[in-house]
Amino acid sequence: MTVREMTERASRDLLARSHTAHLGCVHDHRPYVVPVNYAFDEEKMYAFSMMGQKIEWMRSNPIACLQVEELNPDKLWKSTLVVGRYQELPDSAQWHNERIYAWSLLQRRSLWWEPGSSKPNAGSQQAEAPIFFSISIDEITGREVIAS
């Protein structure tokens, strides 16, 4: 087996056919990585969450990354990393169109709201409005393992 760099097109194709990523953010030199469902439109990756640590951290440091992988039974894999900037899409006139666009892309997948709508002890809290956001694509890289 050989590890090789993926082309940008191959990385973008992986992003387009996948829908779950690991979102990484940093606050006070501490990393935090969580799974998110996303939608991809070539320029940005869209997701949503309830208020929590990742949103607080990305508000204070908007540089974030998303890692997407594809594994197969033959121990071959592909992995793409996107580095970009967090942008919240509030429910306001200024962001209305992009927020609706994000929702329209996300809702194309079944269970698109998971795990973003789940929080521990959610039953004891009042209902919160979801936070839609995008990660712009500033850098995209990928690697894959192929049979030699």
Summary of the structure (lengths in Angstrom):
residues: 148
radius of gyration: 16.1
end to end distance: 4.7
largest distance: 55.0
contacts: 416
relative contact order: 0.29
helix: 22%
strand: 43%
